[in-house]
Amino acid sequence: MKKQINLQETTDYLKANGIISPEIGIVLGTGLGKLVNEIEIEQEIPYANIPNFPQATVEFHSGKLIYGNLSGKKVVVMSGRFHVYEGYSLWEVTYGIRTMHSLGIKNLLISNAAGAINLNYKKGDLMLIEDHLNLQGSSPLAFKGANEFGNIFADMLEPYSKKINTQLKAIAQQNDIELHEGVYASVVGPQLETRAEYRMLQILETDAVGMSTVPEVIVAKQLNVPCAAISVLTDECDPKNLQPVDIAEIIAIAGEAEPKMITLFKELIKQL
C-alpha cells in the first residue's frame, strides 16, 4: 500500500509541474543522452526534486526527467536510469517506468550500452533486442503487494513488441542503418565479465550483455505497455582475445553510434 501511495505522490507532483499525458516514455542509457537535444523541452525536473524518486549515482547518467515534444508527440524521458549495482532494489530500479505509466504513456522505448557476445557484431553497431535472459537473480515483480499493480505472472512470450520491432527494422532499412537483432543478457555488475562468463553467455546463445533494461521491460509487461529496446554495442567480448575495457572508450563509442539510434527513435515516434 505504501508503494502505491508513494507512486501517487510522485505522479501528482509531476502533473502539478506540467507533465501532462505523455504518449511515449523513453529511457536513455549510458552515454546516450543526446536525444534530449532533439526535444522541444517544456519541463525539465532533476530527480532530486521529485518526491520518492531514486537518485542517479552513476557519473555518466544525468538524473533528470524531461518532458516535451519530439516528432510531433508528447514524450517523457528519463535522462539517467537506475541499476541494481548502485545498491537499489528492483522496485527502485523500475520506479521510473511505473511513474511514466501512471502519467499515461502508451509505449516505452529503451536504450542501453552493451557488450557484443556475438562475435559477428562489432563496436559501434546497434542491436534491436528481440528477447532476453534475466541473470540478475530476482524479479521486479517479486515483492509483497506486487499484484496490486497488475498480474505478477506476466506473460513473457513477447517481452519486446513485435509490431514496434518490425517498424524499427523498416526504418533502419529506409535510412541505411545496420540494425542487428538478438538476445540481451542482463547481469548485476558493476564488474565486467570474466572470460569464463563470456564463454557461458556464448553457450547460452546470447548476442549482447549489459546491466540494465530487463527489469524495466518486465515491469512494462506487467503494466501492459508495449516496449522496444536498442543496444549500442560498445565493446567486443571475445573470451579468446579479451582486452582491458576502458569506460571512457565505451562512452566515446556510444556517443559515436548515438546519431543512428536517434534517427531510429525519432522516425519511430512519428509512426507510433
Sequence and secondary structure as in RCSB ss.txt:
>XXXX:A:sequence
MKKQINLQETTDYLKANGIISPEIGIVLGTGLGKLVNEIEIEQEIPYANIPNFPQATVEFHSGKLIYGNLSGKKV
VVMSGRFHVYEGYSLWEVTYGIRTMHSLGIKNLLISNAAGAINLNYKKGDLMLIEDHLNLQGSSPLAFKGANEFG
NIFADMLEPYSKKINTQLKAIAQQNDIELHEGVYASVVGPQLETRAEYRMLQILETDAVGMSTVPEVIVAKQLNV
PCAAISVLTDECDPKNLQPVDIAEIIAIAGEAEPKMITLFKELIKQL
>XXXX:A:secstr
 HHHHHHHHHHHHHHHTT    SEEEEE TT  GGGGGSEEEEEEEGGGSTT     STT   EEEEEEETTEEE
EEEES   GGGT  HHHHTHHHHHHHHHT SEEEEEEEEEE STTS TT EEEEEEEEE SSS TT STTGGGGS
 SS   S SS HHHHHHHHHHHHHTT  EEEEEEEE   SS   HHHHHHHHHTT SEEESSSHHHHHHHHHTT 
 EEEEEEEEEE  TTS     HHHHHHHHHHHHHHHHHHHHHHHHH 
